[in-house]
Amino acid sequence: MSLEAGRRVCNEEAVALSNLATSLGEAFEQAIQMLLACDGRAVCCGLGKSGLIAQKASSTFASTGTPSVFLHASEALHGDLGLVKPEDVVISYSYSGEGAELVQVGQAVRALGAKTIAVTGRPDSTLAQASDVVLDVGVQTEACPLNLAPTTSTTAMLALSDALAVATMESRGFTAEDFARFHPAGSLGRRLMLRVSDVMRTGEDMAVVAESATVMETMRAITQAGAGAAIVVDGSGVMTGLVSDGDLRRWFEGGGSASVGSASDLMTPNPASISPDMLAMEGLEFMENFPKKIGEVPVVSQGTPVGVLMLKDLVRAGLI
């Protein structure tokens, strides 16, 4: 019984969203143009469950390039209207469109000179009639079996809010770099902002040897750097190869000794490398997609090794 109820709710709300998508038209376009022309903020206002949708809408607008604040309808009537400016666009959320607080807020903000958008299920309501643009989120019934608890209607409000935010974002040409600037903390910000140069090992923490370095010198360089491989360079400092732990094992398994041979005898020539300007996440994807499993990769600029990107450092950076 409970499984059937869950599926029924999901199906009913999915149908409502499909109908909502089909119904979007000129009013939606007008709302987008109003938001794009706004020199102030998108002020999302609501009360109760519609207020919760308004809070989420405001957060989504703010993170996608449209400055936004949430205004509680009741608090607005007791002083918080002071945050509304004439250059703002006020988006009021009320399914009935008849809530006394929302209606009063709508009248007040219009008197202040702000543009207004009503998100409502009753396009002929008092709130709608007093708004510049009306976005109809009407549904046939709620998913609640009593047709009382806001369920399908709040889902429609939420989806429409996301549609507004994303359409406005795309119209602004908002990029991943813009998104990263608004999300500097946490894993999301790190994934979008952290570059290889921010994470790579440099100086004494990377093993670099000349082509003429002995096997023992190569081993010692790897050990001292705590690395898994040594970058081999020519007389001009240009990378020509890489000596890994595997190369050393194969050298000794083939009868070689630590006193005979040089790095150029052991190295894998022309190894893969990445740029210091690459996103750290791209560096991680490079290592994960490499034909053979690797835990580090040389970082090269104009042929010269400038660092080493190691998998364990990406883990410490919180990218994995």
Secondary structure as GFF3:
##gff-version 3
##sequence-region A 1 320
A	DSSP	alpha_helix	2	23	.	.	.	ID=ss1
A	DSSP	alpha_helix	26	37	.	.	.	ID=ss2
A	DSSP	beta_strand	42	46	.	.	.	ID=ss3
A	DSSP	alpha_helix	48	63	.	.	.	ID=ss4
A	DSSP	beta_strand	68	72	.	.	.	ID=ss5
A	DSSP	alpha_helix	73	76	.	.	.	ID=ss6
A	DSSP	three_ten_helix	80	83	.	.	.	ID=ss7
A	DSSP	beta_strand	89	93	.	.	.	ID=ss8
A	DSSP	alpha_helix	100	112	.	.	.	ID=ss9
A	DSSP	beta_strand	115	120	.	.	.	ID=ss10
A	DSSP	alpha_helix	126	129	.	.	.	ID=ss11
A	DSSP	beta_strand	133	136	.	.	.	ID=ss12
A	DSSP	alpha_helix	152	172	.	.	.	ID=ss13
A	DSSP	alpha_helix	176	181	.	.	.	ID=ss14
A	DSSP	alpha_helix	186	193	.	.	.	ID=ss15
A	DSSP	alpha_helix	196	199	.	.	.	ID=ss16
A	DSSP	three_ten_helix	203	205	.	.	.	ID=ss17
A	DSSP	beta_strand	208	210	.	.	.	ID=ss18
A	DSSP	alpha_helix	215	225	.	.	.	ID=ss19
A	DSSP	beta_strand	229	233	.	.	.	ID=ss20
A	DSSP	beta_strand	239	244	.	.	.	ID=ss21
A	DSSP	alpha_helix	245	253	.	.	.	ID=ss22
A	DSSP	alpha_helix	263	266	.	.	.	ID=ss23
A	DSSP	beta_strand	268	269	.	.	.	ID=ss24
A	DSSP	alpha_helix	280	288	.	.	.	ID=ss25
A	DSSP	beta_strand	296	301	.	.	.	ID=ss26
A	DSSP	beta_strand	304	310	.	.	.	ID=ss27
A	DSSP	alpha_helix	311	316	.	.	.	ID=ss28
###
